[in-house]
Amino acid sequence: LHVFIFVLAVFHVTYSVITMALSRLKMRTWKKWETETTSLEYQFANDPARFRFTHQTSFVKRHLGLSSTPGIRWVVAFFRQFFRSVTKVDYLTLRAGFINAHLSQNSKFDFHKYIKRSMEDDFKVVVGISLPLWGVAILTLFHDINGVGTLIWISFIPLVILLCVGTKLEM
């Protein structure tokens, strides 16, 4: 049992380090997009005073994708989460929406810095293992009945939840 808990701890730390490294690598491309928003060309092209229909934006067209049928959209969103997580259009649209909702139009807000700080705060909460979670893990180890394979089936639950949440976020 102590070897299992040690291996579990090592994999938890390794997975956390890999997750943080990959997210920081992905966020490097976002930094270029953030510096682009300070250019005069960007500010002119994305002037909020310009009238635009929401359904004509490239952000909405991308997320509607192939069809407006919910079943097909779910399948497309499921596979999209593995290839392009955040595109430039997504980032700039989220940035503009956040600034419109929370700040004045002409503020010099560094959205990239805010996202990075938020990700680090969320990472601390998500990676930490709470006392109730430890309790459930220990009870599951003691409850395993020969031949039932509870540990095997329980190990798939986080994967299924992760894929469902990723699909929903892509929609």
Buried (B, 14 or more C-beta within 10 A) or exposed (E): EEEEEEEEEEEEEEEBEEEBEEBEEEBEEBEEBBEEBEEEEBEEEBEEEEEEEEEEEEBEEBBEBEEEEEEEBBBBBBEBBEEEEBBEBBBBBBBBEBBEEEEEEEEEBBBBEBBBEEBEEEBEEEBEEEEEEEEEBEEEEEEEEEEEEEEEEEEEEEEEEEEEEBBEEBB
